[in-house]
Amino acid sequence: MRPFSRYVAIDWSGAKGRRHKGIAVAEARGDAAPRLVRAGHVWSREEVLHWLVREAAREPTLFGFDFSFAPPLIERGEYLIGEPGVPSTAREFWAYVDAKCDDEDLGAASFLEMAHRKHFYFGIADGAKADFVRFRQCDARLNAQGGRKTASAYDAIGAAQVAKASFSGMRFLHALNGKVAIWPMDSLPDHGSAVVEIYTRIYLRRAGLSGVKLRSRADLNLALTGLGSPPARLRFEPNDHQTDALVTAAGMRALARTEPRAFDPQGLTMQIAQTEGWTFGVL
């Protein structure tokens, strides 16, 4: 098992604009309770990028982001079915997304709404939602295990959609590429920091909870207790972005310390690693 000095979870946002109340950053260090980083601060995505690169160089840290690192490819052989010139590896696709976007602060709305509009579901006028929904291999594995990861990277409507966050996240990964290891596209380094994809519901289930959103200190600390963590020390009632980040930071720490296959999950092949990636915690 690979030791890290700390575990950082970032609750991401694909919203338009330069500052995003939906971004929250939390860290779990040693055996201490997880804590929010810059609690109350309204982050930009570019600010998170610069902060991460600086922090990654300071000490070995595992950073987790709650967006899909790539769309599905294995199921049908292409990211964007029938589109010429679209690459077929995650890294090349990040560059492709970035080149197609002119949104501020690493946003990707123009990719979904204009450059490749026909591939994304925005509502009933687009037809049957089932025609748009596809999943990666790690998502299918989690669904089969009862993990209920039902959102698809091509679903761009509603509070549970992940498309906007994921495609802005791919621009983030393109900017980060080569500066910090991105697992599993990169092998886990023997030393230093790494970035992984996360999904909060995995850790809520490991804590013995149903996977619902947590919006109080009491519920948050119940989840942390289930993950073997001390309770968080907050002087305010947290929102669901903050609780997601806090629980996931503690969950990443517990998983990395206790699960020998955390970075070697069953079913992860080299092809999947280079095209679709994998969610840390799907074993």
PEZI-V106690 format. One record per residue. N is the residue number from 1. SS is DSSP state (~ for helix, > for strand, _ for the rest). PHI is phi in degrees with one decimal (* if undefined). Layout:
n,ss,phi
N,SS,PHI
N,SS,PHI
This chain:
n,ss,phi
1,_,*
2,_,-88.8
3,_,-81.5
4,_,-125.4
5,_,-72.4
6,>,-156.8
7,>,-126.9
8,>,-118.3
9,>,-112.9
10,>,-117.2
11,>,-80.6
12,_,-91.3
13,_,-144.4
14,_,-105.2
15,_,-65.6
16,_,-71.3
17,_,107.2
18,_,-106.8
19,_,-124.3
20,>,-136.8
21,_,-66.5
22,_,-80.3
23,_,-91.2
24,>,-136.6
25,>,-125.8
26,>,-135.8
27,>,-130.5
28,>,-118.7
29,>,-123.0
30,_,57.4
31,_,-107.3
32,_,-78.2
33,_,-63.1
34,_,-65.5
35,>,-136.7
36,>,-76.6
37,_,-94.5
38,_,55.0
39,_,-54.9
40,_,90.1
41,_,-76.4
42,_,-99.5
43,>,-81.0
44,_,-102.5
45,~,-68.1
46,~,-65.7
47,~,-66.3
48,~,-60.6
49,~,-58.7
50,~,-66.2
51,~,-62.6
52,~,-62.8
53,~,-60.6
54,~,-67.2
55,~,-68.8
56,~,-62.1
57,~,-79.0
58,~,-77.0
59,_,-159.9
60,_,-63.4
61,>,-132.8
62,>,-100.6
63,>,-101.1
64,>,-120.0
65,>,-124.9
66,_,-95.2
67,_,-140.0
68,_,-73.9
69,_,-73.2
70,_,-162.9
71,_,-78.3
72,_,-65.5
73,_,-134.4
74,_,-58.7
75,_,-58.3
76,_,-128.1
77,_,85.5
78,_,-145.8
79,_,-74.8
80,_,-122.1
81,_,-57.9
82,_,81.2
83,_,-92.8
84,_,-73.7
85,_,79.9
86,_,-88.4
87,_,-68.7
88,_,-125.0
89,_,-125.5
90,~,-60.1
91,~,-60.8
92,~,-66.2
93,~,-69.7
94,~,-57.0
95,~,-64.4
96,~,-63.1
97,~,-60.8
98,~,-60.6
99,~,-69.3
100,~,-89.9
101,_,-107.0
102,_,-124.9
103,_,-74.7
104,~,-72.8
105,~,52.6
106,~,59.5
107,_,-72.8
108,_,-135.3
109,~,-59.3
110,~,-66.1
111,~,-66.6
112,~,-76.8
113,~,-90.5
114,~,-130.7
115,~,-60.5
116,_,-138.8
117,~,-54.2
118,~,-67.3
119,~,-91.1
120,_,-119.6
121,>,-92.1
122,_,-113.1
123,_,157.9
124,~,-60.5
125,~,-65.3
126,~,-81.9
127,_,106.0
128,_,-77.3
129,~,-59.4
130,~,-60.5
131,~,-71.4
132,_,-101.2
133,_,-81.8
134,_,-135.8
135,_,-128.5
136,_,-78.0
137,~,-64.8
138,~,-69.8
139,~,-66.1
140,~,-62.1
141,~,-64.1
142,~,-64.1
143,~,-60.4
144,~,-65.2
145,_,-87.7
146,_,87.6
147,_,-78.2
148,_,60.4
149,_,-86.9
150,_,-97.1
151,_,-78.4
152,_,-110.7
153,_,-65.3
154,_,-100.9
155,>,-93.3
156,_,-115.5
157,_,-129.7
158,_,91.8
159,_,-67.9
160,_,-91.5
161,_,-67.4
162,_,-120.2
163,~,-61.9
164,~,-64.4
165,~,-66.6
166,~,-68.1
167,~,-74.9
168,~,-67.8
169,~,-63.5
170,~,-67.0
171,~,-65.7
172,~,-59.7
173,~,-64.9
174,~,-62.1
175,~,-68.9
176,~,-85.1
177,_,-53.4
178,_,90.5
179,_,-96.6
180,_,-140.7
181,>,-60.6
182,>,-115.0
183,_,-89.2
184,_,-96.6
185,_,-59.8
186,_,-103.8
187,_,-66.6
188,_,-66.5
189,_,-71.2
190,_,-66.0
191,_,-136.9
192,_,92.6
193,_,-101.8
194,>,-151.6
195,>,-119.1
196,>,-133.4
197,>,-87.4
198,_,-128.1
199,_,-147.6
200,~,-57.6
201,~,-59.3
202,~,-56.7
203,~,-80.6
204,~,-64.6
205,~,-66.4
206,~,-63.7
207,_,-82.9
208,_,90.3
209,_,-102.1
210,_,-80.2
211,_,104.4
212,_,-74.7
213,_,-65.7
214,_,-104.8
215,_,-133.3
216,_,-147.9
217,~,-62.7
218,~,-63.6
219,~,-66.8
220,~,-58.5
221,~,-72.1
222,~,-62.6
223,~,-65.7
224,~,-63.4
225,~,-60.2
226,~,-64.8
227,_,-98.2
228,_,75.8
229,_,-108.1
230,_,-61.9
231,_,-68.0
232,_,-73.0
233,_,-104.2
234,_,-116.5
235,_,-100.2
236,_,-147.2
237,_,-79.6
238,_,-78.5
239,_,-89.6
240,~,-70.2
241,~,-67.0
242,~,-69.4
243,~,-66.8
244,~,-58.6
245,~,-65.9
246,~,-65.6
247,~,-64.2
248,~,-69.2
249,~,-59.9
250,~,-66.1
251,~,-67.8
252,~,-60.7
253,~,-60.9
254,~,-64.3
255,~,-66.6
256,~,-63.6
257,~,-82.8
258,~,-116.3
259,_,-108.9
260,_,-59.6
261,_,-97.9
262,_,-54.5
263,_,-106.2
264,_,-140.1
265,_,-72.0
266,_,-63.0
267,_,98.6
268,_,-81.8
269,_,-103.7
270,~,-61.1
271,~,-62.4
272,~,-63.1
273,~,-58.8
274,~,-86.8
275,~,-112.9
276,_,-112.7
277,_,76.6
278,_,-155.8
279,>,-88.5
280,_,-62.0
281,_,112.6
282,_,-86.3
283,_,-105.0
